[in-house]
Amino acid sequence: MALASNPDNIRFNGTGRSYFGAVGGTSFDDFGELDKMAFSMKVTTESLKSTRNAAKATILEADKDREASLTFGLREMTMANLAMALLGAAINTANQAASYVYQTTKAWVADLYIDTGHLNVFSTKLSHGTVTNGPFTIGLTVTGGTSATTGQIAFVGTGFVEVVHVTGGTGVFVAGEVITSTTISATLSGVEVLDDVVIVSTAGATRRAQGVDYTLDPDYGYIRRISTGGVLDTDKLSYDYAAVSKQYIWGMSAGSVEKKLIFVADKDDLGPRQRWTFHRCKISLNGDFPLLGEGAQVLQITATVLADTTQASGQEYYKTEVM
């Protein structure tokens, strides 16, 4: 038994890690960085008052309700964290493989964005010198003599061609190499990968201009026909798109989410080391989830501690260890 006060008993500026897993499980995922974590326990009592005198003093008090809960903020937007907080039933995968679109048409809506259905769209501009045995024409495939990269011509301009379906070889054209298509050839003077698509008139003679005829969000593939521009429904659209790893959840598709939660204090914290094991917690999003704004995007979580009846009697709720 301690004979005097000891500041080592005071936990100050605590840090630590927290894990979650299936109720009753023995394997866990890591929440990652948290924006604080707090535990609270509330006991509601019911009082019996004396009727023997006007003071009506309390002569009996009994526990009525006990409620324990955790509150914390998830800083890391992992799919596991999002699925748990947003009540997602499952994490689904819909990866985008690198590929291309060539000379397709769209049902444009004047001055409104439409979705191309692809992320990270782009095109490649190949500037070149004198064309031998030319000209190049739309539809031809050119091959780099050094890179062995190939690309299909989507537009022919003065001193350049724009290509999509850039593939093969090193996957990148290089300045100074000779590009050929059968007997047609030219030496490249420049290579530009553009945050753009290629939109041409049906005959291919007119190249629509970004910012004049259309606007584009290349990262998310949204494109808008400008009503004062020249884009027609018969125009041909071409572009490449990069590989993107993509997962998604359907929010509120799960009725409720229950998890086993564990918090462990960092061993280098001031004060005693602690481990808290909550056998069964109901998870709910509690508070704003900022989509825009300064600072970290934090999922504010409330975890209500429930009884896990699979545990031994008296051990159904949580365990606190001090080391």
N, C-alpha and C positions, 0 to 999 in steps of 0.2 A: 504494500500500500504506500502510495506517495506521501511523503511528509511535507512537501511544499509544492507550490504551483510550479509548473514547467511549461515554458512557451512552446516546447516541441509538441505539445498537445493541440496547438492552434493551427488549423489548416488555413493558409493565407494565399490569396491569388491562385486558386486551384486550376490545374490543367489536367488533361487526361484524354482517354479515348473511349468510344462507345461502339458497341456491336449489336447487331440484331439478327434474329434467325427465327425459324419456325418454333411455335410453342411446343415444348417438349424435345426440341432438337438439340444436337450437340455440335453443329457446325454453324458458323456465323459470318455475316458480311460486315464490313467496316463502314460506319457512317461517314468517315472522313472528317474534315474540319467542321466543327460545330460553332454556332454563335450562342454561347452560353448554354448551360443546362442547370435546371433547378428542380428540386423535389419538394413536394408539399404534402402534408397529411392533415386532414381536417376531421375532427370528431364533433358530431352534433349530439347534444344531450337534451334530455327531457327532464324537467324538474317537477317535483311534487311539493306543493306549498302547504304549510300548516293552516288549519282553520280554527286554531285555539285562541288566537289573538289577532289584533289588527295589523301587526307587523308582517303577518303572512310569510314568515321565514321559511326558507327552503329546508325541508327535512329529509329529502331524498333526491338524488340525481342519478339518472341511468343513461348509459350510452344509447343513442338512437341510431345514428349512422356513422360509419367510418368510411372515409374516401381518401385514397392516395393517388397522386398523379405526378407526372414529369412534364416539364415544358422545356423545349429546346428549339434551336434553329438550325436547319440543315443548310450549310453553305455550298456543299458540292452537289451539282446537278447531275448525279449519276442516274442511270435508268432505274436502278434498284431503289434509290431514294425517291425518285419521281413516282414510280409505280406504287410505292408504299404510301406516300403523302397524298397522291391524287386518286387513290382508290382504283388503280389499274389492275385488271384481272390477270394480265399477262404482258410480258415484254415481247414484242414482235420485231422481226428483222425484215427490212426491205431495202437491201443494199442496191446502189446504182452502179452497175458495171460501166466502164468507159465505153462509149460508142458514138454514134453520129446520127444525124438526120439529114437527108439529102433531098432537096427540091420537093418539099411537101407544101401543101396549101393549108391555110387556116381560115376559119370563119371569124373574121375580125369584127370587133365592136368598137365603133369610133370613140376615141378618147377614154376607153376603159381597158384595163389590163386583162389579158388572158394568160393562162398557165400553159407553158410549153410541155410541162410534165417532166422536166429535167432540171437538175441543179448544176451550177458551175459550167455554164455554156460559154463557148468561145469559138473564134475562127482564126485562121492563119493567113497572113498576107506575105506573099513571096514577090519581092521586087527583083527585077532582072534586067539584063542588058538586051542587046540585039537578039531577036529570035531567028534561028536558022530553020529553013523549011517550014515556016509557020504559015498562019498564026496558030496559037493555042486556041482551043474552043471549050465551051462549057461541056462537061461530061467526060473529058479526057482525064486519064490518070497520069500524073507525072511522078518520076522517080529520081531521087537524089543520087548522083553518081558516087559521092563519098559516103553519105549517111545510109544509103539504101532505103531511106524513108519514102513512103508513097503518100500521095494525096490526090483527091478528086477535085477538079476545078469546078467552082460554083459561080465564079464571075471572072471575066477577062477585062482588065483595065488597061490604061496606057502605061506600059512599063512595069506592070505587075499582074499577078493573078491571085485570087483568093481561093483557098482550098479547104476542104473538110475531109473527114475520114483519114486523118493523118495517122499512119500506122506503119508497122514493119521497120526493119533496120534498127537504127538507134531511136526511132520515134521522134526525131527532131531534125528538121532541115537546117543546114548551116550555110552561112554566107560564103561565097567563093566556089561552091560546088556547082556542077552542071546538072540541070534538071532536064529530063527527056521524056517524050511520049512518042513511041515508035521512032520516026525520023526527025521529029520536031525537038529542038533543044534551045537552051539559053542558060547563061551563067547568072547565078543569084548574086545580087548586090546587097540584099538585106532580107532578114526574116523577122516578122513581127507576129507575136501571138496576141490577139486583140480580145478585149472584153466586148465582143460584138457577135452578131449573127450576120448571115448574108441573105438579103432579100432582093430578088431581081424580078423584073417584069417577065411576062411569059416568054418573050423572045430572048430574054437575057441581055438585052442591050442597055437597060437602065438599072443601075444599082441604087436602091433606096438608101437614104442617109439617116444614120442614127441622130436624133435630136431635131431633125427636120421632118422626116416621114414617120418615124417611130421612136419610142423611148424604150429602154431595156434595163431590167435589173438582172444582170448576168448571174449573180450568185444564186438566185432563187428561180430564175427562168421565167420571170413575168415580163411580158412584152405588150406594148400599147401602140395601136395605130393612131397617129395624129390626124384629126379630121381635115386639117388644112394641108396635109401632105399628099403624097401620091400613091400610097399603098393600096392595092386592089385585092379583092378576094382571090383573083387568079394568079397573084404573084407567088413566086417560089421561095421557100424558106429553107436554109441549110445552116448547120452548125455542128460542132463537136461538143461533147460533154464529158467531164472527167469522172473518174470513179469516186464514189462517196459512200462511206459506211453510214447506214441509217437504221435507227431503231425507233419504234413508236409504241405508245400505249393508248388505249381507249379509256379516258378519264371517267370515273364514277361507274365503271363497269363491274366493280366488285362491291358486294353489299357492305362489307366491313373488312377491316384488316386488323388482325391480331398477331403480335410478335412477342418473342422473348427478347428482352433488352438487358444488356450488361454494360455497366460503366466501371472503368478502372482508372484510378488516379495515377498520375505520373510518379514514378518512384523518387524523382528529384524535387517534387513539390515540397514546400515548407509544411510541416505537420505530418500526421500519421498517414500512411498509405491506406487506401480504401478500395474495396470492390463491392459493388451493388449489383445484385442479380434479381431482376424482375421477371418472374416466370411467365406471366401472361399480361399483355397490355393491349388495350384497344387504341389504335392510332387514328388521329383526326387532324386535318389541317385547321389551324386556328389563327386567323388574322390575314392581313393582306399578303399577297405573293406578288411583289413588284415585277412587272415586265419591262418597265422603263424607269429610269431614275439613276441617281448616283449611288455609289457604294455597291456592296455585294447583294446579289439576288438571294434572298434567304427564305426558305420554307419554314414557317413557324408551326411547330408541332405540339400538340397535347397528347400525352399517352396516359390513359386512365388505367390504373392498376386493378386487374380483375383477379378473382380467385382461380387458381389452377388446381382443380380437384384431383388431378392425378398425383399431386404431391402428398407427402405424409401429413397427417393431421397437425395443424399448427404451423405448417410450413408452406401454406398455399399461396402466399402473396409475394414476399420478397425476402432476400437475405442480405445483411450488411456485414462485411468482413473488415476488420481493422488489423493492419500488420505493422 
